[in-house]
């Protein structure tokens, strides 16, 4: 799995910008840079430059200047990949950046694969697999909470927790093995009761990690949210109020919204992947019928339903249909047009649901702040942002931690049934290996390639 050749790629966005960076990493990085870069003096070898220094000069193709650049020299092992690394800071036009990269490739480097720099950092032992996954989470972070959690993971929060748990497991295995090998000097009498304390500690720590996944997923992906209601209840107006602009068409004509309208909205640090839908009602209009069916399908897949009620109208058969659709869903009831004289009383709504009810005026933006606080309370089960908080964001990590948890449960069962102690070590070792996969010990090459293929070029 180790790659020893020298790679190069553009590490900045492929768009016209102030600067562009071409990164070179590998055993021949300095020699390749010598072939294309010259200072004004023109006689300084890069290998003789001090590490982590910046040098002014030019990139040449043969004897022709391509661009005026700043070149960063970073010597192994104190680099991102732990290899000799060069970063060429050139002007940020797409043409010039590609030309610089092309020149580097002509002089001995090959094009890096997606995520190959981070992959080399993992393979060379500078970071583990959970830290590598944190890198891509940082790149794709949608909000400050997601960014903070990803940085926490990159700094080793998950790794350290896993290592502490694995140490408890391997110490227990070592003691049992030693006792089985030397029963005259090491007794296992009553050891099951003593071991139960360690098993309880490990179970609790693994359970906390598993329970953190829902929060972690919400931080990274956002909440699938659907706005439902009868025609003209104020669904589109509420969406516009959340966005702060006239994104959805609003008229007095019922059935204006025929199709779904999707937006990503940041509410109190949480992303709502929100869908505005057609009003739910019986209609002979075929186009509107299609819109209603799409609304119902979106509701089935939603993690949160925002049910907009028009306080100026009584509940009717259409409301009953909506209540049936959302009865098993997490929902918020939005009592709209609260600035008008209500026909539908607030207490009547509270009698038909245990879901939270908020008075709003979508037209005037009233109730948005209360809604924002409610979303945070509903979906963030614990405080986010503390240094000790760990949120699992990877389904792969969750699966391996769950497997470890199941193995520890088997150890607990063996203790309860007072079976032979050598059975403990089998399940303990399964847990130890499952947790090892979280941080990248003994993982298959295909899995490693799959993870790093999610990265962008140049990272």
N, C-alpha and C positions, 0 to 999 in steps of 0.2 A: 504493500500500500504506500510505501514511502516513495516520493518523487524527488529526484536529485537534479533534474535539469533546471534551467533558468527560465522564469516566466515573466510576462509583461502584460499590462492591461491599463486602460484608462480607468482611474479610480474616482473621477468626478462625473457629474451628469453630462450626457451627450446633448448639450444645448449651448448656444452662445452665452458666454458668461465672462466674468473678469479674468479668471484663471482656469486652467485645466491641469490635472496631475496625471502623469504617466508613471506607474509604479513598476519597478523591476526587482525581482527577488530570486536569489539562488546563488550557487557557488561561483558563477561567472558574471554576476551583476556588475562588479567593478570593471572587469575587462571590457564588457559590452559598452558600458558608459564611457570608458576611455576612447572607444572607437567613434563615438558620436558627439562627445562634449569637449569643448576647449574653453579654458579661461582666456582672459585677454593676454596673459603671458604665454599661454599655450603649451607649457612644459611641465605641468604639475600632474603626477599620476594620482588617480583617485584613491588607490590603496594606501598612499602615503598621507592622505588627508585625515584629520582627526574625525572620530565618530561623532555623529549628531551635530554636524556643522553644515552651514549653508554657503554655497559658492555661486558667484555670478559668472555667466559666460554665454556660450552660444551652442546650439545644436546644429551640427553639420551633416549634410548628405554629400559624400565625397568632399569637394571643396566649396560647396555652396551652403551659405547660412540659411537655415530653415526658420529659426526663431531665437530671440533673446530670452534667456531663461535663468531661473535660480535652481540649482541642483542640491538636493539634500543627500548627505552621505550618512548611512547608518550601518555600523558593523555588527556582525553576529557576536554573541547571541542576544544582544539587547535590542531586538527589533520585533515587530509584530509577528513575523514568521519564525523568528530565531535565526534567520539566514541573513547574509549580506543583502542589504536593501538600498536601492536608489529611488528617489522620487524627483521627477523632473517637473518643476512648476513653470508651465509655459503660458502664453496667452490663451484665453478660453474659447476661441473660435473653433467650431467643429472641424473645419478643414485643417487648421494648423495642428490641433491636437491629434487628429488621425494621422497626419503626416509625421509627427514626432514618433508616434507609436509604430508606424510602418517602418521608419528608419531603424528603430530599436530592434524590431523583428528581423529586418534584413541583416542585422549585425550579430545574430546568434541567439536571440531569445525566441521563445514560442509563446503563442497566445494563451493566457491563463484561462482555465475553465471557470464557470460561475462558482464563487465561493472558495476558490483554490487557495487564496492567501490565508483565509481563516482555517481551511482544512489543514494546511501545512502547520499552522500554529497548534492545532490539535494533535496532529501526528507527531510533531516534534516535542510534544509534552508541555508546551507553555500554558495551554488551557485544556480543560476537560470538555466532554461533549455537552454538558449542560451549559457551560459558559459559552461555547460556540453557538448554541441555539439562542442564547441571550443576545448575541450580536445581531442576529436577524430580527429579533424582537425590538431591539433599539432602533434599527433602521425603519421598521414599519410601525413604530409606536404612534398611536392616534391621539394620545392625551398625556398629561403630565404624570398621572398615576401609572400608566403603562410604561412610560419612560423610566420612572423612578424604580419600579419593580424590576425592569430589565437590567438596569445598571446594577441593582442589588445582586441579581443573579450573576452578572458578568464579574462582579467582585468576589464571587465564590460563596454566596449565601446558601444556595442549594447544595453545592459541593461539600461545604463544611458540615452541613446537617447530615448528609448522607454518609460522610466519612465517620462521624461520631457514632451513628447507628451501626454501621458496619463493624466498627471497633468493638462495640458491645457484643455483637454477634460472634465475631471471631474469637474474642476472649472466652466466651462461653463454650465454643467448640473446642478450643485448645484445652480448657480445664477438663472437659468430659473425655477427650481423647487421652489426655495424660493419665486420668484416673483409670480408664479402661486398660491402658498399657501397664500401669503400676498400681494395682489395687491394694497391695500391702502397705503402701505409704500414702496413697490418696484415696479417701473414702467418698463414695457417692451417697452414703446413707443420709436421708433427709434432704438431699440436694434439690429435689423437685420443688419443695416449698421455697427454698432459697432462690431458685431459678425463676420462680413465678414473678418475683419483684422485677427482675430484669426484663422478662417477657412483657409485663404490664407497661413498663417504661417504653419499650420499643413499639408496642402496639399503639400507645397513645401518640407517640411522635409520628408514626406513619399515618395514623388517622388524621392528625392535624394537616399533614401534607396533602392527603387525599381530599379533605374538606376544603382546602384552599383552592382547588382547581376551578370551581364555579366562579369564584371571584377573579381568578387569574384569566379565565377565558373571557369573562365580561370585559376586563381591562383591555385585552388584546383585540377582541373581535367586535365588541359592542353588543347591544341587546336588540334582537329581532322584534320590532314594535309595529303594530298595525292599529290604525285609527278606524273605528267602526261607528256606525250610527245611521239614523234614517236620513233621507235626503233633506238638505237645508238645515241640518242640526247644527252646523258650524264646524264640520270636520276640516275643511280646507282653510277656513279662517284661522282655526287653531294651529294648523301646520304653518301658515304664514306668520302667525304671532311667534311661534318657536324659532323660525328662521330669521325673522326680522325683516322680511321683504315679501313682496307679492309673488310668491312662487306658484301657487295654485290659483286657478281661475275661480272667482267667487261672484255669483249672481243670485238674484232672487228666484230664478227659475229652478225648480226641482229637477234633480238628475243631471246637473251640469257636469259632475265628475263621472266619466264613463269608464275610464281605465285607471290602473294603479299609477301612483306618482311616488317615486322613491327619493329619499333624502337622508344624508348622514348628519346628525345634529349632536353637538357636544352640550350636554346638560350637566352642570355641576361636576365636570371632570369625567363624565361617563358618556360614551357614545351610544346614541340611539339610532339604529338602522331602521328608519321609520318609513312606513308606507301609508299613504292616504288612499282610500278606496271609495268605490261608488256607494251611494246610499242604499241600505238594505230595504227593499220593498218589492212587492209583486208588481210586475210591469209587463205590458204586451210588446214593448219596444225591444226588438231582438238585440240591439247593440247594448242597451241598458241591462238586459238579462245577462249578457256575457260579462259585463262589468260586475254585476252582483255575484255571479258564480266565482269570479276571480277574487272578490273580496272575501268570500267564504273560504276559499282555498288558502289565501294568505293568512286568515285567522287560524286555520288548523296548524300552520307551521310557526305561528308567532310565539314568542316567549313572554310578551306583554301586550295586552289589549287596552287601548285607550277608547273607552266607550263614551261618545259625546251625546249628551241628552239635551234636547231643546226644552228649557223650562217653561216656554210659552205654549207648549202643547202637551196634552195628556198622553200617557202610555197607551199603546195600541197593539194590534197583532204583530206589527213589524218589530216592535220592541221585544215582544215575547220570543220572536224568532232569534233576535240578536242575543237575548239572555240564554237561550238554549245553546247557541253557538259557543258562548264564552263561559259556560258554567264550570268547566274543568280548567279554566285558564287563569293565570295571574292577570288581574285587571285593575284599572283605575277608572272610576266613573267621574266624568267631567260634566258638572251641572252648569250648562252654558246659558248665556243671555241672562246672567244673574243681575244685570243692571236694569232689566225690564221687569214689569209686573208679572210674577210667575203664576202659571196655571197649575203646573206640576209642583207639588210641595216637596221640599228637601227630605222631610221625614218619610214621605212615601217611598223614596228611593232607598233610604237606609233600611226600610223594612224588607226589601227584596234582595239585599246583598250584604255580605260581610266585607266586601272590598272597600278600600278607601274612596271617599267621595269629596271632590273639591269643587267649590264654587268658582266659576271662571266667567270672564267675558272675552271670548276670542276676538271680538271686534276691537276692543280697547286694550287687550293684553293683560287684563286683570287675572290674577291667580297663577301666573307663570312662575313666580318666585316660590310659592307654596308647592307647586308641582315639582319644581327642581329639587327642593329639599326632600320631598317624598320619594323620588326616584332613588336618591342616594341611600335613604333609609331602607328601601325595599331590596336593593340589590347588593349593597356592600355590607356584608355581615360583620366585618371587623374593620378597624381603622387601617387605612392605607397610608404608607409613607414613612412609617417608623423604620429604623435601621434593623430591628429584629423581626420584622414581618417578612414572611416568605410566601409567595403565591406561585403555585405550579401553573404554568401556562401551556405546557406541551402535553398533548394526548399520549404521546409515546412515553414520556416520563410518568404520567399518571398510571398507565397500564403496567409498567415495570414495578412501580411502588405498590400497586394493588396486588400484584403477584407475590411480592415480598410480604405484604400484610397477610395474605392467605396462608403462606408458609408458616408465619409466626402463629397464626390461629391453630395450625396443625400441631405445632410444638406445645401450645397450651392444652390442646386436647390430649396429647400424649402424657403430659404431666398429670392431668386430671384422671386419666385411666391407668396411671402408674405402670406404663409399659417400660421396656428396657431403655436405658439412657442412650444407647447407640442410635435409636430411632430419632432422638432429638437432633443429632448432628446432621441427619439427612435433610430435614426440613430447614434447619438453621442455614445449611450451606446453600439450599435453593434460594432462601431469602437473601443471603449474602451476594450470590451471583446476580439475582434480579436487580438489586440496588447498584451493583457494579455496572450494569448496563446503562443506568441513568447517567452515570458520569463517564461512560465510554470505555470501560474495561471489558475486553473480550467481546466486542461487538462485530457483527458481520460487515464485510466490505460493502455489500449492497446497501445496508442501512446507512452507513456513513455517506456513501455517494448520494443517496436519496435526500438526506438532510442538507448536504452542502449544495445540491443542485437547486435548492430554493433560493440561494443567495443571488445577488446581482453580480455582474462582471466587475472585476477590480476590487472585490472585497474579500 
